[in-house]
Amino acid sequence: MASLTASLAALVFLVFAVHRLVITRGGRADPAQRDVAGFALCAGTAMLFNAPVVLDALDRLVPSPATELLVTYELKAAAATFLALVALALGPPGPGPAPVRRRRRIRAAFAVQAAALVLFLTAGVAEEGASAVAAPGRGWALAAYNVLFAGYICWCLYVLARALVRHTRRTPPGPLRMGLRLAALATATAVVWALWALDDAAANVAAGRQDMGEDLLSTTLGMVTAVLAAAGATATLWGDRVARPLRRLRARRAHKRLEPLWSALYAELPEIALDPGAARRSPGLRQAEFALYRRVIEIRDGSLALRPYQQPEALTWAREALKRARPAAAAAPEAVLEAAVIAAALENKRAGRPRGGTPDPSRRTPAARLETTEDEAAWLVRVTRAFTRSPVVGEVRDRTREQAAAAAGTAGHA
């Protein structure tokens, strides 16, 4: 099982590396993309060398099989170095020109590789069955070798994770942001994968030996890291295909949630329906986004048409009720105020009682934050929820109805 998992992880890494190299061929290719390909190539080759079936084959070809351990770790460290170079492209400008900082990281990587080689040679590693065994009394050198690689790989991953988080915050929602989040998740998994090698350090000190290949958990972590890394790096290719049906589902759900507010407006103002034939039908997935856009426009048209029936007292009543309300009832106060104004205006419209007083337009809607149709729809969903559930809106509705009834009674007596 470990052999199959390691082979699959290696295959994912290597196929991804070839894909990156193909799409970035040419002298003007982005260096960061080549670094990503370098990471995948080194990580995939390292995983391939760790597969037991490959180790068995190498035993017959390599004169000193213990060197497989050295080559595998060196490849993993090289993969981590490529990730640290990717972080330079993602992060903000640092001190000194980018080529200089890039050379510094490459020199640091060579220093780590050289130090690891010295520790490996000091340990005098030889093969004994399926294990690598240090020379008598040299287990500490083999342990230091493992700790050095784990520490260096974790540092590279930390540098990349920090750059990914910063870049994600600056990226608007979409496939690219999804890819950055998947890459950050792959980085977290890779940290666990790197730290898992520290269990070898304990065995190095205690018995001066460690297994040549990786266990099932280690290869599984490698497989998960490979899949997440490949998915994150190719999210711009497949992300929109996945995001589109999700957007449609969200749009249809928002369309349904706006139904109570829209129906209340449509009952008094049927002219707001841009398409009367489709007004009462639930849209299919393909039409959901357009139907939501149309419904948002219709609700806003209805609110504008109710302006002659709005009254400033509705806001005053709503604010007073919010002060008396429990915290749960006072949730989303801006949406409650918006819903209260609409509810009061509808009552006045039903009573045929124009008020002619439009509340202060700055009172409630966070217009500066409503940049897209999705933002507007999300805001109106909150207003709809308050319109149907808030006791504050219910109180304003009752007071408006009572006031209209009293005014009608006074007019009847007159």
Summary of the structure (lengths in Angstrom):
residues: 414
radius of gyration: 32.5
end to end distance: 92.5
largest distance: 113.4
contacts: 1332
relative contact order: 0.08
helix: 76%
strand: 2%
